């Protein structure tokens, strides 16, 4: 059973959708069902996508990061390329950058400077280090902290990720 998210799409028919494996396959199956394809292709896609299991897809992908397959559309309408990819398709850097956002927590007023925090979208809470919520004197300082996290994630991801980031 695939436990990580999948990103699924159909060129020209379904924009990329990232969700838990079975939810992603259900979205893909609904889009495939709407395509003008023959009964043979529809039956094969139902077994692969609409069975409520990821076992056949795992065998098809055979450890590959992504797989594409082409469906022939009826009536000479061409082809549709179906793509299934493990994960969300983001690089480590993109994922970390998307995770955090600066958030103003106090506006500047007489005698009190503005204060900024960093919101973590995974927890829907402010970032806390050593039991204390991080506070910054400006939005740019909060963005600098986020940039540091992106660099740290790239370093921790190993040499391949560092080369890809260059």
Buried (B, 14 or more C-beta within 10 A) or exposed (E): EBEEBBBBBBEEBBEEBBBEBBBBBBBBBEBBEEBEBEEEBBEBBEEBBBBEBBEEBEEEBEEEEEBEBEBBBEEEEEEBEBBBBBEBBEBBBBBBBEBBBBBBBEEEEEEEEBBBBBBBEEEEEBBEEEEEEBBBEBEEBBBEBBEEBBBEBBEEBEEEBBEEBE
